Amino acid sequence: MSTEHRIRSGRVHLVEIPVTETHSHGSGDVDVVKTVILELTTESGLTGWGEASPWPVFTGTPEATIGALTNYFLPMVVGRDPSQVEVLLAEADKAVVHCPEAKAALETALLDITGRALGVPIHDLLGGCHRDQVPLSFSIANPDFDEDFGKAERLVADGVGIFKLKTGFRDHAFDIMRVEKLRAAFDDTVDLRIDYNQGMTAHDALPRLRDFENFRLTFIEQPVPRDNLEAMAHFTQALTTPVMADESVFNPREALVGAERRIADIFSLKIMKSGGMRRALEVAAIARAAGIGVYGGCMFETGIAHAAGAQLMAALPALDLGCEFYMSSYYLREDILAEPFPVQAGQVHIPKAPGLGVEVDRDRLAKYTVESVPAG
């Protein structure tokens, strides 16, 4: 790429956006979205955007993310060719252990610049577009289930047909009641799944998981802590309902172990776990070779990371179970995109403009920025 597209400078924004209501999970509650936005600028003035969405109980802390970006990654990429994505990400892996969400932000911003410079969407840089849209999954996670049930009714009217219930943050009877009520109300017109976010203990999990077998669930996600691979493999073998691994599979190495030990029937793909879109594609390739399905997941993000996730999902050869996005109008009080993230009639539409295919509203970014750190 010509010298005019080399990276001149970068800036990191710590952003806090209120959510529409508390979201409870087996591993903790979320009352506000704290995310880190990376802005890279080239010598010609072209801007690329990336996002790191840390969660202390999952990937890491905002402080660690900001430290990795400002102290290591930005000094490393300033003056470099953004199209050398794999080279720069390999250097990032050597410079900082873990911090996959920071690496995801770096990769996204580099690909955004490269796509904009070449006039192509990121999915073309990842091998091409396998689909134009993906069914949206909405997560039922409000402790006030009556409020969530009313929202589910409105979403069904909007065309949303997939609901994933966050389970394990209250008692088992509460979880059964919610699944039973949703199945009775919508019968098989909606697809139901549940997600424990590691919230169960292995010794008494199986009887409770079997209580869900008659509700025709599409999958049961991550019932126990991520390192209890023996329990995950046991549940996968013992249950009729497919089991999905999320926290147990972050990267290609863990995907290989998970496939060999058959810890799940499905892997959840998230760029914040894997360290970017390219590594997520490697996880998907391992899953495909092992006959394991994949699902498009997300963290608590703005439309920047959602667009990156959508670009990844467009590039996946196989994606049968839909995707989830915690987005504006359903979760965030307001997004920082200039235009709403493209969801219509329950389908996420893949952005086709160059790069990420979305634009950032700088006034909204400034509104929700609580810290901004320049570099370069």
Secondary structure, 3 states (H helix, E strand, C coil): CCHHHCEEEEEEEEEEEEEEEEEEECCEEEEEEEEEEEEEEECCCCEEEEEECCCCCCCCCHHHHHHHHHHHHHHHHCCCCCCCHHHHHHHHHHHCCCCHHHHHHHHHHHHHHHHHHHCCEHHHHCCCCCCCEEEEEEEECCCCHHHHHHHHHHHHHHCCCEEEEECCCCCHHHHHHHHHHHHHHHHHHCEEEEECCCCCCHHHHHHHHHCCHHHCCCCEECCCCCCCHHHHHHHHHHCCCCEEECCCCCCHHHHHHHHHHCCCCEEEECHHHHCCHHHHHHHHHHHHHCCCEEEECCCCCCHHHHHHHHHHHHHCCCCCCCEECCCECCCECCCCECCCCCEECCEEECCCCCECCCCECHHHHHHHEEEEEEEC
